[in-house]
């Protein structure tokens, strides 16, 4: 229970928490935060996730490719693809203040993800390469997390609800194979990196810092990607891709707030009236 003086501390689950009465200054800070807005099933916050190779764990954001070229007598050549850039997302929250409970993750495509060039050797037939790939992140399924993300638990969601869509770049064959397969602009047939249909993605959140009535939280998503693709421009060839797409971001929200309970409000009103009468004497 909050005291009429404004701030008390109490133990909850072994942790000490602050209980604050809403003040005009704190309400102003909530409005000034700017990133908290209405949307989804409740308040939301926008986050720009940074994507870097081997971050935060070695092997993150590296896509391994295996090409089934047995139809051409070329076995199973492999290649690697690195993912970097940013991914803009909206997180749905239960409350716009206090320790977050994240219920939704939505990628809106409004960011740039770079995918490094990679190529496959087909021996005497030549080779083909994917070059200058640029994509955007999209949520293609439900945005709701099956398990909400909190400070105490990892959020879970079907990985296949999200994808990277490489809709800029080129497919470039060379050597003898170029007489069979022509170059392709990927804006006409994007290369999709879709989440694994058999695995969960995860979302974790942790307190970074707290000051001046505001708290900043670190948030990390991990989406395992796994795809078997056979694009029309490479008929008869099937490529399997697999790797973890990982983003690291932050957001800031006001600390938890409460309003005075009715009994406390009555005491405050009585005190204020008494003070005014005293001043009139």
HELIX and SHEET records of a PDB file:
HELIX    1   1 UNK A   24  UNK A   33  1                                  10    
HELIX    2   2 UNK A   70  UNK A   72  5                                   3    
HELIX    3   3 UNK A  123  UNK A  125  5                                   3    
HELIX    4   4 UNK A  159  UNK A  161  5                                   3    
HELIX    5   5 UNK A  175  UNK A  179  5                                   5    
HELIX    6   6 UNK A  232  UNK A  234  5                                   3    
HELIX    7   7 UNK A  262  UNK A  280  1                                  19    
SHEET    1   A 2 UNK A   7  UNK A  12  0                                        
SHEET    2   A 2 UNK A  15  UNK A  20 -1                                        
SHEET    1   B 8 UNK A  36  UNK A  39  0                                        
SHEET    2   B 8 UNK A  42  UNK A  51 -1                                        
SHEET    3   B 8 UNK A  78  UNK A  93 -1                                        
SHEET    4   B 8 UNK A  62  UNK A  68 -1                                        
SHEET    5   B 8 UNK A 238  UNK A 254 -1                                        
SHEET    6   B 8 UNK A 214  UNK A 229 -1                                        
SHEET    7   B 8 UNK A 200  UNK A 211 -1                                        
SHEET    8   B 8 UNK A 155  UNK A 158 -1                                        
SHEET    1   C 5 UNK A  36  UNK A  39  0                                        
SHEET    2   C 5 UNK A  42  UNK A  51 -1                                        
SHEET    3   C 5 UNK A  78  UNK A  93 -1                                        
SHEET    4   C 5 UNK A 102  UNK A 107 -1                                        
SHEET    5   C 5 UNK A 144  UNK A 149 -1                                        
SHEET    1   D 6 UNK A  36  UNK A  39  0                                        
SHEET    2   D 6 UNK A  42  UNK A  51 -1                                        
SHEET    3   D 6 UNK A  78  UNK A  93 -1                                        
SHEET    4   D 6 UNK A 113  UNK A 115 -1                                        
SHEET    5   D 6 UNK A 127  UNK A 139 -1                                        
SHEET    6   D 6 UNK A 118  UNK A 121 -1                                        
SHEET    1   E 7 UNK A  36  UNK A  39  0                                        
SHEET    2   E 7 UNK A  42  UNK A  51 -1                                        
SHEET    3   E 7 UNK A  78  UNK A  93 -1                                        
SHEET    4   E 7 UNK A 113  UNK A 115 -1                                        
SHEET    5   E 7 UNK A 127  UNK A 139 -1                                        
SHEET    6   E 7 UNK A 162  UNK A 174 -1                                        
SHEET    7   E 7 UNK A 184  UNK A 185 -1                                        
SHEET    1   F 7 UNK A  36  UNK A  39  0                                        
SHEET    2   F 7 UNK A  42  UNK A  51 -1                                        
SHEET    3   F 7 UNK A  78  UNK A  93 -1                                        
SHEET    4   F 7 UNK A 113  UNK A 115 -1                                        
SHEET    5   F 7 UNK A 127  UNK A 139 -1                                        
SHEET    6   F 7 UNK A 162  UNK A 174 -1                                        
SHEET    7   F 7 UNK A 191  UNK A 194 -1                                        
END                                                                             
